C-alpha cells in the first residue's frame, strides 16, 4: 500500500477519535479505542468510497474492526479496481 493512501485513511480516522492523545496503530480498534459508533462507521465507509472511488459492501463494512482492517479493505479494493474498469471497457 502506498504511504499516501495510508496517510489519507489514518487522517480520516484521526478526525473522528474521541481521545486526542490516541496514537494510531494498525491494531487500534475503531469502536473501543477511537470511539466510532455505527453512524461513524457508515460515514467512514462513504468517505473511503468517495476518496478512493471504490465500493465497500455493507457486509464487508461490518467486518472493519481495526485500523489495519480499514487499510486492508482499501488496499484490496484498489488492487481489483483497475481490473474491473478494464473488463468493463471491453
VMD Tcl script that draws the C-alpha trace (Angstrom):
set ca {
  {0.00 0.00 0.00}
  {1.28 3.41 -0.88}
  {2.13 5.69 2.02}
  {-0.21 8.42 0.70}
  {-3.18 6.04 0.94}
  {-2.21 5.04 4.49}
  {-1.85 8.71 5.39}
  {-5.28 9.60 3.98}
  {-7.00 6.71 5.78}
  {-5.31 7.49 9.08}
  {-6.17 11.17 8.71}
  {-9.86 10.30 8.26}
  {-9.73 8.22 11.42}
  {-7.81 10.82 13.43}
  {-10.54 13.38 12.80}
  {-13.07 11.03 14.42}
  {-11.11 9.99 17.51}
  {-12.57 10.90 20.88}
  {-9.20 10.86 22.65}
  {-6.79 13.44 21.15}
  {-3.81 11.70 22.78}
  {-4.52 8.42 20.97}
  {-1.66 7.26 18.77}
  {-2.92 5.49 15.67}
  {-1.51 1.95 15.27}
  {-2.57 -0.89 12.94}
  {-4.18 -2.70 15.88}
  {-6.09 0.37 17.09}
  {-9.75 -0.63 17.39}
  {-12.26 1.60 15.65}
  {-15.01 1.44 18.25}
  {-13.26 0.79 21.55}
  {-10.11 2.90 21.03}
  {-11.10 5.61 18.55}
  {-14.70 5.79 19.77}
  {-16.54 5.32 16.49}
  {-20.21 4.43 16.70}
  {-22.31 2.79 13.98}
  {-23.06 6.12 12.28}
  {-19.34 6.98 12.27}
  {-18.56 3.62 10.65}
  {-21.09 4.28 7.88}
  {-19.65 7.77 7.34}
  {-16.14 6.30 7.24}
  {-17.18 3.78 4.57}
  {-18.83 6.52 2.50}
  {-15.75 8.73 2.81}
  {-13.47 5.84 1.80}
  {-15.68 5.08 -1.20}
  {-15.67 8.68 -2.34}
  {-11.98 9.31 -1.71}
  {-10.70 6.16 -3.39}
  {-13.51 5.52 -5.92}
  {-14.26 2.09 -4.53}
  {-17.40 0.33 -3.32}
  {-17.47 -1.33 0.08}
  {-20.37 -3.77 0.54}
  {-22.32 -3.48 3.81}
  {-21.26 -6.96 4.92}
  {-17.61 -6.03 4.45}
  {-18.09 -2.72 6.26}
  {-19.36 -4.62 9.30}
  {-16.04 -6.51 9.46}
  {-13.99 -3.32 9.85}
  {-12.79 -3.51 13.45}
  {-9.24 -2.10 13.42}
  {-7.17 0.44 11.53}
  {-5.43 -2.45 9.76}
  {-8.80 -3.85 8.65}
  {-9.61 -0.50 7.04}
  {-6.22 -0.29 5.34}
  {-6.53 -3.87 4.07}
  {-10.05 -3.20 2.79}
  {-8.97 -0.12 0.82}
  {-5.88 -1.91 -0.48}
  {-7.93 -4.90 -1.62}
  {-10.49 -2.77 -3.44}
  {-7.83 -0.62 -5.08}
  {-5.94 -3.69 -6.30}
  {-9.02 -5.09 -8.06}
  {-10.47 -1.77 -9.25}
  {-8.28 -1.44 -12.38}
  {-9.22 -4.98 -13.46}
  {-12.92 -4.19 -13.12}
  {-12.52 -0.97 -15.11}
  {-10.55 -2.73 -17.83}
  {-13.08 -5.56 -18.05}
  {-15.98 -3.11 -18.23}
  {-14.38 -1.23 -21.09}
  {-14.23 -4.24 -23.43}
}
mol new
graphics top color blue
foreach p $ca { graphics top sphere $p radius 0.5 }
foreach p [lrange $ca 0 end-1] q [lrange $ca 1 end] { graphics top cylinder $p $q radius 0.2 }
display resetview
